[in-house]
Amino acid sequence: MGLKNFTPPYLAATAAGDNLLQGVNYASSGSGISNFTGFLFGDRINFDTQISNHGKTAQAIMSRIGIPAAQKLLRKAIYVVVIGSNDIMFKEFEPMAMSEEAYMDFLISRLKSALTTLYNLDARKIMVSNVALVGCIPFEKDIHPVEKGSCARFKVATSACCTFAGSRGGLVPCNPLSKVCPNRSKYVFWDPFHLTDAACVVATRHVMDGDLTYMSPMNLRQLVQS
């Protein structure tokens, strides 16, 4: 996409001044569409706060370059929303008692509200990822070993490369005592949750230049050029 650097995290000291004009990263590990999601992992910045933080960034940009220029910048910017997998993986820990259908409606409603807020903050080019195949994640395979389904891509599609506990390495995160596979390029997952570099390369190619099978109504390169 031609970017010289990664966008700085919102809480970083570098996310200020002219750097704001190059983009900001609001992501928070473990968070989800539901503000409750991820409590198992300790502190995290919930989705509502992430959206609120972007609103503060938009205000800061307006103060720096003026409202008309800020609106033009924000409307041509690319917004990438990758969220939802944690909500599904850890649904059983959600304190609200609701059916799976009701829970999905709840998540969709919250996501729709957040995207509407982004639009009202002048976002026009928004890429929203689908939820990953959660049932193929090593964590889920170890927690629910009887569940079946197709997870073909790479040679090793449901086991972690970096393993410590669990038949698929899904019970404990990668750590200094873990065993690492000899060829991570054959694995989809590096640890209980996250993709290997090799899998990320495949996913990125689909995101950048994929057809309607993977990206609808257009791929990211087309969105940038639109």
C-alpha positions, 0 to 999 in steps of 0.5 A: 500500500506504500506505507513507510511505517506501521501506524503507531498505537493510539496510546504511544507517545508517537501517536501525536502531531503530524503522525496522526495524519498517517494513521493510528492503530486502536487495536487491543489484544483480547478485546471483542465486539462485546465490552465484556469479551477478553476479561480472562486476559486482564486489562484491555481497551474495549470496543466502545473505547476504541471507537471513542479514541478514534473520535478524539483522533479525528478532533485532534486532526481537525484542530491541527489542519482545519475541518475541511482538510480533516474531513477530506483526509478522513474520507479517503483514509482506509479503516480496517476493522478486524474483530469478533473471533474472541466473542465467539471463542469465549462466548461461554464466559459471557455473563449474559444468559442468551441463546447463540442466535440472540448473542449473534444478533447482539454482536451484529447490532453492536458492530453495526452501531460502531460502523455507523459511528465511524461513518458519522466521523467521516469514515467512507472506506471501511474494510470489515473482516469476517470472523475466522474459522474459530473451530479450527483454532488449536485452542478450540480443538483442544477444548472441544476435541469431539467437534469435526469439520474441514480445516484444510489449507496447509499441511498442518491446519489445526495444531500450533507450531509452538506447543506447550500443553494440549494435544494440539498445543492449544491450552497454553500460550507459546513460552520459553519452555515450549517446543517449536516445530521444525518447519513453521511454513507448513503450519497455519497457527503459530500458537493457540490463537495466532497465524504463522507468517506463512498463513498471514502471507496467504491471507494478505494476498487474498485481502489485497488482490482477491476476487469476490470469493474472498473480498466483497464488493472489492479487494483492498487494492481496489478500495485504496484506488477508489 
